[in-house]
Amino acid sequence: MRSPYFTKDHELFRQTVRQFMENEVVPQADVWEKDQRIPRDIWQKMGALGFLGINFPETYGGAAADFFYSVVFLEEVGRTGLGGFAAAVAVQQYMATAHLYHVGSEELKRKYLVPSISGEKVGALAITEPNTGSDVANLQTRAVREGDHYVINGSKTFITNGVYGDFVTVAVKTDPDAGLDGISLIVVDTDTPGFSAKKLRKMGWHCSDTGELAFDEVRVPTTHLIGEENRGFYYIMESFQLERLVGSLTAIGGMEKALDITLQYISEREAFGRPIAKFQAIRHTLADLAAELEAAKQLTYHAAYLCDQGETFVREASMAKLITSELGKKLVDGCLQFFGGYGYMDEYPISRMYRDARVGTIAGGTSEIMREIISRIMIERVRYESIYQEKASE
């Protein structure tokens, strides 16, 4: 079927990514989940194929491709059915390095962005704190300037790639009396004295490392400041729309995979002398889920189109994140039901997908926050402007 978004080149790229995921990732899923770690060589393999720098300029080793190549990539990452892997990859390419690319110095880009694109370094984005989740303006981690260094003290939690990563883009308070106008972004190497990370045990996403980070008198050169001092809150708000779109795309891939394996199972599983695919209750439930998934996909593609065109898409990204994450829980729950007792067994991928889907309405902004953003745009007529475009035009 012809698409207004995808060309033949996009589909050829999809075949390449899918083949890689099916050969290099999916067969290792159980091992990675058991080890609770993604091996380093998979990052390097993805880097060698250009998967980690899809939208970045060729100057830094990227492909300078349009955003729909990222759409393809993220859907295929989601189709692995390995939520932890999808989260780790999404953070690496679209979150930890996003601020570095947009407002980071050339020195920082060479030191962190280039090796991230090649897969030699893995990064994390550290915003959430034990007592401040969505309330970014009230961060407690402090960075005090002392000469040509910042001294950082504080903690972060629920940080993907935070345990085994090489660097962390950290949100800190550089002016504690200025509220949201006192937040900055600083890059911290994870081997810096005073930095430590503790791995957290999770319900799902087992293969990805999620850490609680501690900063105890961590000294970082002032050259590690990303963009302007005290502008970090606005950089973070700008990046949230991309983060939510990315989460929506991996969710779509995961839901499509869940439907695929369920359709295969119900065609093979028999009850009362015939395949359970013949039972109307099952057929109609899956038809409803497929219809809802298609609607969610088209909404997300529209948000991706706005992103590709350089438009502000806070409204559409928030809607897509809300719809896809809520549907993700509903769809995988419905699919698991038709596996019966087998769906409750760890050896069946649908069991892992069920666990992984639950965090979708929490990570990257809760459903409650998404609804509040959408309602503010609708009712108070709140408008969001691009801080990155403003920076680029200076």
N, C-alpha and C positions, 0 to 999 in steps of 0.2 A: 504494500500500500504506500502511495506517495505521501510524503510528510512535508509540511511547511517549514519544518525545523531541521530535518536531517537530510544530508546529501549521500550520494553513493560512497564518498570518501569517509563520511562519518560511520557508515555501516561496515565498511572494510576495517576501520579502526575498532569497531565493536567486536568483530570476529577475532582480531588480534588479541584484544584484552580478554575476551571470554576464553580463548584457547589458553592463554597464560594462566588465568585463574583456575581453570579446570585441571591444568597439568601441574601447576606449582603450588597452589594454595589449598584447594578443596581436599586433595588426598592427605594433606597434613593437618587437617582441622582437628581431629581427635587428639593428636600428639600435642599440638600447640595449646589446646584447651587444658590438657592434663598438666603440661609444663607451665601453664600460665605465662607464656612468653612467646613473642614473635621473633624468630631468629633474624640476626642482622643481615644475612645474605639475601633475604627476600627483598629488603630495601634496596640493596645494590643491584639486584636483578631488575627491579622496577625502574630504578634510575637509569640503567643502561638502555632500557627500551623507551625512555622518554616519558614514562608514566607520571613522574613526580614534578614535572615542570610544564604542564600542558599549556597554561595560559601565560607563563612568564616569558620575557623576551629572550631571544637567542643569545644576546650578550651575556646572560648569566647561565646559559646551558639549557634554556627552555625551548619550547616549540613555537611559541607565539601564535598558538591556535585559537580559534574562536571558542566561546564558552560551551558550545554544544558538544565539543570533544570532551570537555569535563563532564557534561551530562551523561554521555555514553560511558565514560570511565567510572563514574560514581554509581551508576545503575549496575554495571557489571561487578563492581566491588561488592555492592549490596547483594547481588545474586549468589555470591559464595555461601550465603546463609551463615556467615561468621561475623556476628555483630561487632565483636571486639576488634577484629582485623579492620573492618570498615571504619570504625571509629578512629583507630590509630592512624590509618592512611589519610582520612579526612583532616585530622588535626595537623598532620605533617604538612600537607600541601596547601590547605585553605585557611588555616588558623594561626599556627605558630609562625609561619613565614609571611603572612599577609601584610602585617604592619611593617615588617622589614622591607618588603618590596615597595610599598606605597610611600612611606615617609622615612625609611631608614637611610643612613648615610651610605656612601659608596663603599666605605671601609666595612661596614656591617654587612652589606650585601655580599661582598666578596668573602667575608669570613664565615657567614652563616647561610645565606641564601644559596650560593653556588653549591656547597657540599650537600645541602638539603635536597637540591634538585637531582644531584648525582646519586643520592642514597647513602653517602658516606657519613652524614650526620642526621640524627633524628631529633626533632624539636617538640616542645610542649608549649601550651599557652596556659598561664596560671593567673586566673582572676578570682575564682571562688575561694572563699575563706570559711572557716568553721562556723562563724556567726553571721556571715553575709553571703548569701547565695545570689539572688537576683538584685539585691540592693547594692549595686556597684558603687554608688556615691559614698557609701559608708565603709569603705575598705579600711582595715586597721594596719596592714603591713606598711612600714615606714621606710623611707630612703632619705637619709640626711647627707647633705653634701659636706665633705671634708676635703678641701683642696681639690685635687683632680680625681677624686673618687666619691662614690656614693657608698654609704654604709647602710645595709638593709637588715631590718629585723622584723620578724613576723612569721606568719604561716599561711599556707594554702591547702586546699583539700579537693578531692575528687578530680585530680589532674591526670588526664590521659597522656601517656608517654612520659610521665613525671619521674618514674623510677629508673628506667633504662635509657632515657633520652640523653643527649649530649648537651643540650641547652634549653633554657626556659625563657620565654617572653613573659615577664612578670609585671603585673599591674601593682603600683605602689603609690603611697601618699607622699608627695614631695612638699606639699604645703597643707599641713593638717587642719588649718583654719579656713581653708578656701572651699570646702565641700567638694562638689564635683569638678570645680576648677582647680583642684590641687592634686590631680592624679596624673601620673606619668607611666610610661612603659620603658622597661629596661631589660636588656638581655643579660642573662646570668648563665655562665658555664656551670654544669652540674658537678665539675670537679673542683670548684672554688671552695677554699676553706670556709667552714661555717655553714655550708649547704648540706642538708641531709634529706633523705626521702624514705618513707615507710610505705610498703605496698599494702593496699587495702583489699580485703576479701569481699567479693561481690556476688550478688545473686546470678548475674549473667556477665557477658563480655569477658569471659575468663581468660582468653588468650592475650588481652591487652592489659598493660600495666597501668593501674590507677593508683596514684600516690597521694600521700599527705606530705607536704613539703615544709621544711623548717629552715628559716634564715636567721642565723645567729651571728651577728656582726660580720655579715658577708660584705666584703669590700669589692666594688666593681668600678672600673674606670668610667669617668663621666662620658667618654666617647661611646659607651654602650647604651646611652639614652637613644630611644627611637623617636624620631621627630622632635617636636618642641616640648620643653618641660611644661608640665601642668596642662597639656592638651590630650592626655591619655584617655580621659573619659569619652571624648568625642571620637577618637580613633576606635575605641571599643564599640561604641554605639554604631558606628559606620560598619564595622566588620560583622556585627551580629546578624545583619540581614543575609550576608553570604553564608555564614555558619548555619543559619536556619534553612536556607535553600539547599545547601549541601546535605544536611540531615534528611531533608525531604526526599532527595534523589536516592540516597542509599536505602531509605525506607521503601521506596517504590521497587527498587531492585529486589529487596528482601521479600516483599509481598508477592511479587511475580514468581519468585522461586518457591515460596510456600504454596502458592496455587498450583504450580507445575507438579511438585512432588505429591500433592494431594490428589490431583487428577490422575496421576499415574497409579497411586495406591488404590483409589476406589475402582479403577478399571480392572485391577488384579485381585482385589479382595472380594471373596464371595460370602454371601449369607443367604440362607433359605434357598439355595440352589441357583443363585444368579449373582453377577457382580453388583456390589452395593451402588455402583454408578447408575443403576437402573431405578433406584428408589427416589421418588419425586422430592421428598423432604431434603435429601442431600443435594440433588440437582438444583433445586430452586435456591437453596441457601448459597451455594457456590455461584450461581448466576447473579444473585444480589451482590455478593462480595466482588465479583469481577466487574460489575457495572460501577460500583462505588470506587474501585481502584482506578478504572479508566477515567472517571471524573476527576479524581485527585491528581492523576498523572497530567491531565490537560491543564489544570490550574497551575501545577508546578512547572510545566513547560512554559506557560505564559510568564511566570516569574523569571524563569531562566532567560527567556527572550528579552525581558526588560533589563536584566543584568548584562546580557551580551551587548545591548544597545547603549550601555552606560547610563541608564535611567535609575532613579531612586525607586526601590521596590520593597520598601519596608512593609507596606500593607499586604502585598501579594506574598512576600516571603513568610510573614506571620500567619497568613491564612493557610498557606501550603504546609507550614510546620504543624499547625494545629490539626489540620485535616489528616495529613499522612501519619502523624504519630498516633492519633486516636484510632484511626482505621487500622494501623499496624497491630495494635493490641487486639482489636476486634477480629481482624481477618485471621491472624495466626491462631487465635483461640478457637475460631470456628473450624479452621482446617484441622487442628489437633483433635477436635471432637470426633472426626470421622476416621481417625486412626484407632479409636477405641483405646484399650489398655496399652497397646503398643506405642501410642503417642506419648505416654507417660514415662516411657523407658529412655534412658540416656542414649542408648545406641541408635535411636532414630533422630535424624537431624531436626525434625519438627519440634522435638522436645527442647533442644538448644535454642531454636528460633523463638519459641515461646518465652523462654527466660530473657533472651536478649531484647525482645520487643518491648518489654515492660518499661524500660528506662526511657523510651522514646518520648514520652510525655513529660519527662523531667529534664533530661540533659539538653543543653543549648537553649534553655528557656522553657519554663513549665507551660502547660496548656492554659493555666490561669493567667499567666503573664501575656501569652499570645492574645487571649480574649481582651485583656485590658488595653493592649496596644491597638488592636483593631477598633475597639469601642472609642478610644480617644480620637482616632482618625475620623471615625464616623460622626461622633457626637460633638466633640470639642473642635473638630476641624484642625487637629494638630497636623503640622507639616514637617517633614524631615528633609534636610538638605545634605548634600554630600560634602563632607569635610575633605575627602581626598581630592575631589574635583577642584575644590577651592584652593587646595595646596598646589595642585598641578598648574593652575592658571596664574600663579604668582610669578 
